[in-house]
Amino acid sequence: MNIGLDIDNVISNFDKKLMEEFIKEDKNKRNNGIINNNTINIYEMFDWSKDEIENFFCNKCEDWSKTLELNEGAKYFIDKMINEGDNVYLITHRVYPHYNNAFEVTQQWLKDKQIKYTKLIISKETDKTSECKKYNIDIMFDDSVDNCNKMIFGGINCYLYRSKEMYDKTPYGDLRIVQNWKELYNEVLRLKSNK
């Protein structure tokens, strides 16, 4: 079976790193800390302008991606799927100006974390429908509500990966959701048993 996985907030815990870095950098700005807990994402929690957020991302995102932690169970279940004969396609949207060397940096991080995969794909668009179709993805997991909706609209069997630790609380409507890697793996097994 061909399984598609986003990297940030599916394999890695990007939100945790992002929150740590925002809190650290906020001390160098106005040091007001979190001013809005009632928002749906990290960017709106602080009193930063859009330009400040974008500049911070452009200067730091590639460096952060080298130090991301794995989500619990990610390596175990990816190894399990590979060992069971599945193809694992890592489909991530990491582009300029946030990344200058997205493929190389991501490939090195995967090597450092000993993550096995069939193919690493750097998508130029947030909508990964074309990549999923090109590689005949049977099931895709992404952390973005918007991306999932686009892929489902494009005919892709897509699930939202939404761990309890994630800061992005965008309402997800009728999207099918998995909250951890065990649930993700169980959906893969369910699809296999129905084939």
N, C-alpha and C positions, 0 to 999 in steps of 0.2 A: 504494500500500500504506500502511496505517496503522501507524506505528512508535511504540511507547511507550518513553520513556527516563526513568529516575530521574535526578535531578540530582546529589545528593551521592554521591561516589565512582564515578559513571558519567561525567557530564560534568565535574564539578569534582573536585579532589583534596582532599576534606574530611579524610581521615585525616592527611594531611601537616600541614595547618593545626592539627588537633586535637592532634597530638603536640607541635608547636611551642608551642602555648598551654599544654598541661599541664606541659611542662618549665619554661616561664617562671613559671607560677603556683606550681609546687611550691617554687620558691625563696622565695616569700612565705609558704609554710606551714611544713612541717617540714624542707624542703630535703634530703630523703632520696633524691631522684631515683628512678629506676626500681628497684624492689625485686623485681620478678617478671617475668622474661623468658619464663617458661614458661606464659603465659596466652594466651587466645585473643583478647583485645581490650585496647585502650588503658586503659580504665577500671580494669582489675584490675592494671595494672602499677605503680600508685602506692599509697601507704599512706593514701589518702583514704577518708573515710567516704562512704556513699551520699548523705547530706545535703550534704556538701562538693561532691561531683560535681554533684548536681542544682542547687545554688545557683550554682555556677560556670557551668553551662550556661544557666540562666535569665538570668544577668546578661550573658553574653558571646556566646551563639550567633548572635544576629541580627547583631551587629557582625562576627563572623568571616565570616559568609556574604557580606558585602559585599566581602571581600578574597580570596576563594578563587581559586586558579589553575585553569586548565583542564587536564584530562588531555590528554596528548599525542595529537594527531590528532582530538580531539573536534570542533573547529570545522570542520576540513577535511571530515570525513566527514558531518557534519550538513549542511553546505552542499551536498555532493555528492548526498545523498539528496533534499534539497529541490529541487535543480536537475533531478533525474531524475523529479520529479513525485510523490514520496512525501509523505505527511502525517506530520509529526513532532509528537507529543504529549508534552509534558514533564509527568510525573506525579510529584509530590514530596510527601512527608509532612513539612510544616513547620508546626507548630501551637503555640498558646499552651500552656504558659508560656515555651517556648524562643523563640518569635517573637510579636511584637505586631503586626507589619505584614508578614506573610510574602509576600503577593502582591506588594505594592509593592516590597519590598526585592529579591525574586527577579527581578521584571520589570526593575528598574533594573540589576541585575547582568548579566542577559542582554543588555540594551541596551549596557552598557559593554563587554562581551566580544564584541559583534556576533554573537550566536548567533541564527540564524533558527529559527522554529518555527511550527507551525500553531496550537497552543493550549497555554497554561500552565494546569495543573490542580493546585490545592493539595488533596491528599487529606486528609480528616479522620482516616482510618484508615491504619495501616501496611499493611494488606491492600488492595491497589489493584485487586482483582478487579472491583468494581462500576464503577469508572471505565474499566477496560479493556473491559468489556462495553458500557458506554454509548457509547463512541467506536469500537467495532468494531476494537479493536487486533489486528493480525495477529501481531505479535511484540513482546514486552516485554523490557527489560533492566533489572535491578535488582541492587544490590550486597549485599542482605541474604538470607542463606540462608532465614531464616524467612519473609520476604515472598515469595520465589520459590516456596517450598513451598505457601504459602497460595494463591497465584495459580494454580499448576499444579493444585492440588486443585479450584480453582474453574473449571477448564477453559481457562485462559489459556496460550498458547504463550510460555513465559518462560525466559529464560536468566539465569544468574548472571554478573555482571561482576565478575571477581576479578583485579585487576592484581597484579603481583608486589610492588608497593610497599605494598599494603594491610596494615594491622595486624590487622584482624579475620581470625582464622584458624579460624573456626567450621567444623567438618567439613561438607562439602557433599554427601556421599553420591552419589546418582545424578544430581544436577542437571547439566544441560548448561552448560558454562562457556565464557566468552570472556575472554581476558586483556588485550586491547587493542582499540583502535578498528578496526584493520584486520580482526581476527577478527570483530568485531561486524558490520561492513559485509559481510563474506563470508557471514555467516549470513543477512543480509537478502537478498543476491543469491541464495543457495541456495533460500530460501523463494519468491522471485519465480519462479525457473526451474521450480519444482515446481507452480506455480499454473496 
